[in-house]
Amino acid sequence: MNRRISLVLGPVVLAGSLLLPAMVRADQPNMHNALSQLQAAKASLQAAANGKSSHRVNAIGLIDQAIAEVQLGINAAR
């Protein structure tokens, strides 16, 4: 009985362990959504008028850092 269960479940578990990580890695809607929103925020700041002291430029730099971190997170899950 146990041997039968092992023979049936073994391939199922193996297939799941191979397919599930690929599905989880490929599907990262929150990370991609965050990346899109950061890119939109950067575009808005770039379009904003100068004269905000250095705050606008600093904010753009921080967004660039955040974009890089999100991209690293997406790549790490691949």
Sequence and secondary structure as in RCSB ss.txt:
>XXXX:A:sequence
MNRRISLVLGPVVLAGSLLLPAMVRADQPNMHNALSQLQAAKASLQAAANGKSSHRVNAIGLIDQAIAEVQLGIN
AAR
>XXXX:A:secstr
 HHHHHHHHHHHHHHHHHHHHHHHHH  HHHHHHHHHHHHHHHHHHHS S STTHHHHHHHHHHHHHHHHHHHHH
HT 
